């Protein structure tokens, strides 16, 4: 009896942890573009970077600093959930660890805010906080690409194609964002920097939601079709593989 209760509690905990990925993606958009954007008079999401919302002299910086802990906590929780739901799939375990690492490293964002656009000196040396911001951006992009790429190894060709498409979008639009950012540093205009950056971020946020859906579908399938018997079909359609067996790990 106690083992059954423990198994049920563990399954519910995993479900809550996986839901943190969806919550992270939703709050990233809501807290940044909706709430913080409304606090920054004249902010243009098409031409301005997300980081400008929390830049040194941004009117939205105090709000984003106050809510910032939400993101690392949700990221770490999601990573733990992915690892718990991985079963015998080593690639998913690694992806879960990378998510936890990203959540821990993300705390450093607070130390390296972007310099506000109005304070950037054209042609001058980059401030220490901007150098740190660029390093954090590079580290984050590498972790995101590894998370998406390694997670794809755990599934079939359909999910791998989806992962490759996501990586291509992240890289291409990330590069376009970098080109516009260099223009900003030189004192030029950045008409599409915000749009390019948001397109590059979107596949990663969507990946967290898709991974949550797949792992939850696998969890229900592995428990005898708790979703009315349709879970296994959906899982195979999305990944090309059978749902993981609960005996492989903590689902």
N, C-alpha and C positions, 0 to 999 in steps of 0.2 A: 504494500500500500504506500509506504513512504517513498519507495523508488519511483512509483508512478507520479506522486505529487511533485517530487524533485524534478522529474523529466518534464512535467507540464510547466513548472515554474521556470525551468531553464529555457524552454521553448518560447514562453512568453517574453522572457528577458531578451532573447535573441531578436524577437519580432520588434520589440521597442527599440533596441539598438540599431537595427536596420532602418527603422523609420526615421532615425536621426539624419540619414543621408538625404531623404526627401525634404525634411524640415530645413536642413542646411541650404539646399538649393532654393527653396521658396523664400527663406529669410534673406538670402544673399540679394535677391532681386528686390524684395519688399523694403528691407531696411536701407539699402543703398539708393536705388533709383527712385523709389516712391517716397520714403520718409526723408532721408538725408537730402535727396534732390529738391524736395519742397522747402527745405531750410536754407538752401543755397540760392539766393536770388540771382537769376540770370544764368544759372547752370544749364549747359546744353549737352545732353547725353550723346548727341551725334558727333560733336567736335571735342569734347573733353573726356579725359580718362576717368575711370572709376576712382582711381587714387586721388584725384583732385578733390573729391568729396571729403577726404580726411587729410588734406594737405595742411601745411603749417598754419596758414591764416584762413582756412576755410571756416565759414560760420556753422558748418555741420560737423566739424571735427569733435567738439565736445560730446555730441550725441553718439557718434560712431565709436568714440573711445569708451563711452559708458556701456555700450551694447557689445563691444568687441569680444569679450569672453565667451559669448554665446557660440561663436564660430569654432574656435579650437575645441571646445567641449563637445559640440555636435560632431565634429570631424573625428575626434578620437573615439567617441562612442560608436560611430558608424564603422570605423576600422575594426574595432573589437567585434562588432556584430558580423561583419564580413568574415572575419577569421573564425568565429564560432560556427557560422553557417557553411563554412568551406567544406566540411566533411573531409574526405580523403584527397581533395584537390589542392596540391601544394601551391599552385599558381595563385589561387584565391587567398591562401594563407599569407603569401608574400604581399599580395595587393592590400590585404588588411593591415599588415605591419606598416606598409608604406603610407597608408592613410593616417595611422597613428603618428608616425614620424612627422608627416606634414602638419598634423594638428599641433604637435609640440613645437616644431620650428616656427609655426605661424605666430607664436607669441612675440617673436622678434619684430614683426611688422610695426608694433607700437613704438619701437625705438628708431625706426627709419621712415618717418612720414615724408612724402614728396614735398618739395618746396612749392609753395603756391605759384601759379603761373605768373602773376604780377611781379613776383620777387626774383624770378629767374634772370640772371645776368647773361645777356646774349654774348656768346663767344668766351665767356669767363670759365674758370675751372669749376667743376661740379662740387657742390657742397658735400660734406661727409654723409649727411642724411640721405642725399640723393644717390651717392655711390652705394650705400647700404641698401637702399630701396631697389636699385638695379640688380644687386646681388640676390636679394630676396626674390625678386621677380624671376630671375634665371633659375634659382633653386626650385621655386614653386612649379615652374613650367616643366622642368626635368621630372619632378615627382609626379605631376599629372600625367605626363606621357608614359612613364613607367607603370603607373597604376592602371591606365587604360590598356596598354599593351600587354602587360603581364596577365591581367584578368582575362584577356582574350584567349590565352593559352589553356584556360580551364574549360572552354566551351568549343562548340563546333564551328563550321565554316560561316554560318549566317552571322553569328555574333562576332566572329573575327573580321568579317567584311565591315560590319558596323563599327568595330573598334578602329580599323584602318581608316575609314572615312572620317571618324571623329578626330583621329590624330592628324590627318591631313589638314582638316579645317583649323585645328588649334595652331599648327605650325605655320600655315600660309597666312592666316589673318593675324597671328602673333607677329610675323615678320612685317606685315603691312603696318601694324601698330608701331613697331620699332622704328620704321622709316619715318612715320609721322612724329614720333617722339623726338627723333634727332632734329627734325625741323623745328620743333618747339624749343629745344635747347639753343638753336641758332637764332631764335627770335621770330621765326616764321609762323604762318597760320597752319592749323591742323583741322581742316574741315571735316575729315572723316575718322579721326583717331578714336573717338569714343565708340562709334559704330563698329569699326574693325575690332577693337578690343572686346566689345561685348559679344561679337560673333565668335571670337576665339575662345571666350570663356564658356559660352553656351553648351558646347558639346560635352564639356566636363561635368557641368551641372546636370545635364540630361543623362549622362552616363551613370551618375549616382542613383538617379531615379530608376533607370532601366535595370541596373544591377539589383536594386532593392526588389523590384517587381519579379525578376527572374529567381532570386534566392527565396523569396516568399512563396512563389509558385512551386519551386522545388521542395520547399519545406512541407507544404500541404500535400504534394504528390507523394512524397516519401512516407507520409503518415496515412496512406490508404485512400487518397482522393478526398481530402476534407473540403475541397472546393467543388464537390458534386461530380468528381470524376473527370473534369475537364483540365485539371492542372497539368497532368503528364503530357497531354497533347500540346498544350501551349508551351510548355518547357521545351519539348523536342522541336517545335516549330521555330522557336527563338534561338536555340543553341545547337540543335542537331545531336543532342545527347540525351541519355536517360536522366531522370531526376536522381540526385544523390540519395543513397540509402541512409536512413537515420543512424544505422550502426556504424557508418563511416566517421561520425563525429557528432558534435552538439548542434543539431538543427533547431 
